[in-house]
Amino acid sequence: MDNKVSVVKCFTYDKAAEGIDKAVGLLGGWDKFVKPGMRVVIKPNLVSRKKPEEAATTHPQVLCAVIEAVSRRGASVLIAESPGGAYNAAVLAGVYNGCGITQAVEGTQAKLNYDCSFTEVGFHEGKTLKSFPIINPILNADLIISLPKLKTHAMTSFTGAVKNMFGVIPGTHKAELHFRLDDRRAFCSMLVDLYCCVNRTPVLSIMDGVVGMEGNGPTSGENRELDILLAGMNAHAVDLASCYIIDYTPEEVDTVREAYERGLIPESAEELEIIGEDIRSLVVKDYKKPESHFNLLRLLSLPPSVNSWVIERFAAKPLIDYSGCVGCGECFRDCPPKAIKMVDKRPVIDEDKCIKCFCCQELCPQKTIKIKRSWFNRAMLKILR
C-alpha cells in the first residue's frame, strides 16, 4: 500500500483551505484524485451532536475547504455519515445542524445525505469479519474523502483515519459489532477489515489535527492545539504518523499494530515517506492519554484465560457522575450489551454485563459518564509513566 503521508502546519481553521490544498498538493494535487463527473462522498467524523469548538468532530471549515476543491473540478459532492446511536433522517438533521455542517454546505454544490439504506457487503479476505452492513452512499461513490479528527478514544486509545470508517456502519449495527466483538483486539481487527473492505473504492484521508482532543476522548476529552493537517491514500499510514506525533507507540494502538502485523504499513513512522514537515519536530510528549489506556496484556505474559481474568478485574470501567446527569437515557439506549437500565429516571450500570466499550461515555451529551480506574490500574500507570 501507499506509505506516503503529507504533513503540513495549519495554525487556524481560517487557513484550512490553504493547508489542505498544500497537503493534497504534496501527494500530487487535487487533479490526481478528482476527475470531472466523479461522484465524491465526503465522510467526516460526526460522532454525535457536538459544537465545532468542542473538537469532537471534523471542523466545518475543513469540510468547506474540501467541498470547494472537489466542486471546482467538476465532481458532485455528497456528505455522508452514520453517527453514534440511531440512524434516521431526523437524527442526521440534528447532527448536521449541531456540528455546523448544515451551515457549512450552504451556498456550495454539496448535498447532505438523508438516505438511510444500507447493503450487506461480502469481504472474504476479512480476518475477523467476512461481511459488513455499509451505508449505500459509500457504495455508490467513485472516490471517498475521509475527514477524521485526531483524537484519543476510551476504548481503542486512539481514533483516526481507520476508525473513522466505523461511521459507514449504519446506526445500531455499530452496537451489535461492539457486543459481538467485546475484546479490544478483536474489535480493532474488525476495524482494519472494515477499512480494507471500504478501500476497494479509493479513499483519500485528510486528518483534522488543527485542534485535536486529548484525555478521555472521543467526546469528553480536552482540546489540544496541534496545528497540523495530515493526508494520505493509506489510512493506516496516516494513523501511524499521527500516533507518532502524539507519542503513541504502534503497540499501544491496536488498529496500528494490527495493520503492521498484516503488512499494511512499516513497523515505525520513521519508515514512512513523510512529505512536508519533519514529524520529529512535531512530537508532543505530554499528550494526555485516556484514563482507560492501560492493558495488562502489554505487561504480562500470561495464558489467555488468566490474562482475561486479570484484565476483567483491573480494567477501567465507566462511572456515572449523577451530579450532572439529567436522566436523558441516551446511555441506556446506546449500550451495546444492554448493561444499563433506568431506575427512577437515573441510569444504573450492571458491571457484570458491561463490556467496557465506553459507548456510554462517548455518547453522553452531558459528559457525565467518567472513567473509573482500580487502585492497581492507577498504581501501574504511575510505574509506566
Secondary structure, DSSP 8 states (H G I E B T S, - for coil): ---EEEEEE--SGGGHHHHHHHHHHHTT-HHHH--TT-EEEEEE---SS--GGGSSS--HHHHHHHHHHHHTTT-EEEE----SS--SHHHHHHHHHHTTHHHHHTTSS-EE-----EEEEE-TT-SS-SEEEEEHHHHT-SEEEEE-EEEEETTTEEESTTGGGGGGS-TTHHHHHHHHT-SHHHHHHHHHHHHHHHTTS-EEEEEEEEEEEESSTTTSSEEEEEEEEEEES-HHHHHHHHHHHTT--GGGSHHHHHHHHTTSS-SSGGGSEEEES-GGGT--TT----TT---GGGT----HHHHHHHHHHHS-EEEE-TTT-----HHHHH-TT--EEEETTEEEE-TTT-----HHHHH-TT--EEEE--HHHHHHHHHH-
